[in-house]
Amino acid sequence: SSSVAAQLIMWPVINLNSVSLTFSLFCWLMLIDKKILPKLKGRVRFLVLSLLLLLALFSVEYSAGLILFVPLVVFLTEKGSIYKKISLLSPFLITITSYLLFRFIPIISGWGVGLGLTGDSPFLIRLFNQVTAYFGQLFFGQPFLVFISKIIVRKLNFPYEEIGYIENYVLPSISSGLGVLLLVGAYFLFIYLRKRSYSYANNFLLATLFIVFSSLPFLMVPGVTSSLSIISSRYMYFGLSGMAIFIAFLYDAVTSPSKKARSILITIFIFLMIIFGTLGNYT
């Protein structure tokens, strides 16, 4: 149902979103799998991770969520004291600090437009709305949300004819509500998975938070953030990757442990997705 799925398949090389996402996912993979470039250890490894972060940011700044995500992965997966973890992260933290200084000092000092940290509503409320709306529009897709919004408008006699009413008021509320339900469901799924394996549950938590952090950079967009009601599909490349892993965990939790049953279900699912995607691309 995702609006971005076709783009992610059809623009694998020339689209900077895909290039940035590739660097970001490789960064994530290096964090959780020490078999990737095993000779790189300690601070040297995090120096390379810093380079991957910069490559992702210089491609597209939607990847700025990694600034928060990478330290979180370290604190959830690495063993040792907090001091040891901070010491490991030191090359990464220095890189982040330098990047943010060069990126935002000219804006803060008045040389450019201001950050999107002010708006019509308090920042924490906009943060909540941004994250939940991102979840809702990512998982359910804009066509479905528009369809539901139009039904609600007609049933409740809202001013349907008013230009932009659905896009600016109804759809954001619907997508945020669905996003809240998804986050609540993710919490209960995390509790369930933690009974099976704490590290396995942590990986699910990382997938969920990858989606959350993928929505945060848009709070820094100058000027228009407070009215960003419908999130363009080109902003959802990062969220879609987190969504794919999220769905895999959900599938693992609700299906039979039988390998044969799972193989049949996966085959049917992939076949239906190929048909759906082909018809969508043709249209």
C-alpha positions in Angstrom: 0.0 0.0 0.0 3.0 2.3 0.3 3.1 5.3 -2.1 6.9 5.0 -2.3 7.3 1.3 -3.1 7.3 1.6 -6.9 9.8 4.5 -6.7 12.2 2.5 -4.5 12.3 -0.3 -7.0 12.3 1.8 -10.2 14.9 4.4 -9.2 17.6 2.4 -7.5 20.7 4.3 -8.9 19.9 7.8 -10.1 17.7 8.8 -7.1 19.6 10.4 -4.3 17.1 9.1 -1.7 18.1 5.6 -2.6 21.8 6.4 -2.4 21.4 8.1 1.0 19.3 5.2 2.3 22.0 2.7 1.1 24.7 4.4 3.1 22.3 4.6 6.1 21.4 0.9 6.1 25.1 -0.1 5.7 25.8 2.1 8.7 23.1 0.2 10.7 24.4 -3.2 9.5 27.9 -2.4 10.6 26.6 -1.4 14.0 24.8 -4.7 14.7 27.0 -7.2 12.7 30.7 -7.2 13.6 31.3 -9.7 10.8 31.0 -6.8 8.4 34.6 -5.5 7.9 35.8 -7.4 10.9 39.2 -5.8 10.9 37.7 -2.5 11.8 37.3 -2.3 15.6 36.8 0.2 18.3 37.0 3.9 17.5 38.3 3.1 14.0 35.0 1.4 13.2 33.1 4.4 14.4 35.2 6.6 12.3 34.1 4.7 9.3 30.5 4.9 10.5 31.0 8.6 10.7 32.0 8.7 7.1 29.0 6.7 6.1 26.8 9.1 8.0 28.3 12.1 6.1 27.9 10.4 2.8 24.2 9.8 3.7 23.7 13.4 4.8 25.5 14.9 1.8 23.3 12.8 -0.5 20.0 13.7 1.2 19.5 15.2 4.6 16.4 13.1 5.3 19.0 10.7 6.8 19.6 13.1 9.8 17.7 10.7 12.0 20.8 8.6 12.1 22.3 11.3 14.4 20.1 10.0 17.2 19.7 6.5 15.9 23.4 5.4 15.9 24.0 6.3 19.6 20.8 4.5 20.5 21.9 1.3 18.7 25.2 1.5 20.6 23.5 1.9 24.0 21.1 -1.0 23.2 23.6 -3.5 21.7 27.1 -2.8 23.0 28.2 -4.2 26.3 30.1 -2.3 29.0 29.7 0.9 31.0 28.2 4.1 29.7 31.7 5.7 29.7 33.0 2.9 27.4 30.1 3.4 25.0 30.6 7.2 24.9 34.3 6.5 24.3 33.5 4.2 21.4 31.2 6.8 20.0 33.6 9.7 20.3 34.6 9.9 16.6 30.9 9.8 15.7 30.0 12.4 18.2 32.8 14.7 17.1 31.7 14.3 13.4 28.0 15.1 14.4 29.0 18.2 16.4 31.1 19.5 13.5 28.4 18.9 11.0 25.7 20.6 13.1 27.9 23.6 13.7 28.7 24.1 10.1 25.1 23.4 9.1 23.1 25.5 11.5 25.3 28.3 12.9 24.7 30.4 9.7 21.0 29.9 10.1 20.9 30.6 13.9 23.1 33.7 13.5 20.6 35.2 11.1 22.5 34.7 7.9 19.7 32.5 6.6 16.1 31.5 7.3 15.2 30.2 10.7 14.8 26.6 11.7 11.3 25.1 11.7 11.3 24.9 15.5 8.6 27.6 15.9 5.0 27.3 14.7 1.4 27.7 15.4 1.4 25.0 18.1 3.9 24.0 20.8 6.9 22.0 19.6 6.1 18.9 21.6 2.6 18.7 20.1 4.1 19.1 16.6 6.6 16.4 17.4 3.8 14.1 18.4 1.7 14.9 15.4 4.7 14.5 13.0 5.7 11.1 14.3 2.2 9.6 14.4 1.2 11.1 11.1 4.3 9.7 9.5 3.5 6.2 10.9 -0.1 6.4 9.7 0.7 7.6 6.1 3.6 5.2 5.8 1.7 2.0 6.7 -1.7 2.8 5.2 -0.8 4.9 2.2 -2.3 8.2 1.0 -5.0 6.8 -1.4 -6.6 4.7 1.5 -6.4 7.7 3.9 -8.0 10.1 1.4 -10.8 7.5 0.8 -11.5 7.1 4.5 -11.3 10.9 5.0 -13.9 11.5 2.3 -16.3 9.0 3.8 -16.0 10.6 7.3 -16.5 14.1 5.8 -19.7 13.0 4.0 -21.1 11.1 7.0 -20.5 13.9 9.5 -21.4 16.7 7.1 -18.1 18.5 7.4 -17.5 21.4 4.9 -16.5 19.0 2.1 -16.4 21.7 -0.6 -13.9 23.9 1.2 -10.6 23.8 -0.7 -7.9 21.9 1.2 -10.2 20.9 4.1 -9.6 17.2 3.8 -5.8 17.5 3.2 -5.2 20.1 6.0 -7.6 18.9 8.7 -9.3 15.5 8.3 -6.5 13.4 6.8 -3.8 14.5 9.3 -6.2 13.5 12.2 -7.0 10.1 10.6 -3.3 9.3 9.9 -2.2 10.5 13.4 -4.9 8.3 15.0 -3.8 5.3 13.0 -0.2 6.1 13.9 -1.0 6.1 17.6 -2.7 2.7 17.2 0.4 1.4 15.4 2.7 2.6 18.1 0.6 1.1 20.9 0.5 -2.1 19.0 4.3 -1.9 18.6 4.6 -1.6 22.4 2.6 -4.7 23.1 4.5 -6.6 20.4 7.8 -5.5 22.0 6.5 -6.9 25.3 5.5 -10.2 23.7 8.8 -10.6 21.8 10.8 -9.8 25.0 9.4 -12.9 26.6 11.1 -14.9 23.8 14.4 -13.1 23.6 15.5 -9.7 25.0 18.0 -9.1 22.2 15.4 -10.1 19.6 12.9 -7.6 21.1 15.6 -4.9 21.1 16.1 -5.4 17.3 12.3 -4.9 16.9 12.6 -1.8 19.0 15.4 -0.5 16.7 13.3 -1.1 13.6 10.4 0.8 15.2 12.6 3.7 16.3 14.3 3.8 12.9 10.8 4.8 11.6 10.4 7.4 14.4 13.8 9.0 13.8 13.1 9.0 10.0 10.2 11.4 10.7 12.1 13.8 12.9 14.3 15.7 10.3 11.2 17.3 8.8 10.6 19.2 12.1 13.7 21.2 11.1 12.5 22.2 7.7 12.3 26.1 7.7 8.9 27.7 7.5 6.5 25.0 6.3 6.7 22.3 8.9 3.8 23.4 11.0 1.5 22.9 8.0 3.0 19.7 6.6 -0.2 17.7 6.7 0.4 15.2 3.8 3.9 13.8 3.7 5.2 13.3 0.2 6.2 9.8 -0.7 9.7 10.9 -1.5 10.2 11.6 2.2 9.4 8.0 3.2 12.3 6.0 1.8 13.8 5.6 5.2 10.5 4.8 6.9 9.8 2.2 4.3 12.9 0.3 5.2 12.0 0.3 8.9 8.5 -0.7 7.9 9.8 -3.8 6.0 11.6 -5.0 9.1 8.6 -4.1 11.3 6.3 -6.3 9.2 8.8 -9.1 9.3 8.7 -9.1 13.1 4.9 -8.9 13.0 4.8 -11.9 10.6 7.2 -13.9 12.8 5.0 -13.2 15.8 1.6 -14.3 14.3 2.5 -17.2 12.0 3.0 -20.8 12.7 6.5 -22.0 13.6 6.2 -24.6 10.9 8.8 -23.9 8.2 6.5 -25.4 5.5 3.5 -23.2 6.5 5.7 -20.1 6.5 7.2 -20.9 3.1 3.7 -21.2 1.6 2.5 -17.9 3.2 5.7 -16.0 2.1 5.3 -17.4 -1.5 1.6 -16.3 -1.6 2.5 -12.9 -0.2 5.3 -12.2 -2.6 3.2 -13.4 -5.6 0.4 -11.1 -4.6 2.8 -8.1 -4.1 4.4 -8.7 -7.5 0.9 -8.7 -9.2 -0.2 -5.6 -7.2 3.0 -3.8 -8.0 3.0 -4.7 -11.7 -0.6 -3.5 -12.1 0.2 -0.3 -10.1 3.3 0.5 -12.2 1.4 -0.2 -15.5 -1.4 2.2 -14.4 
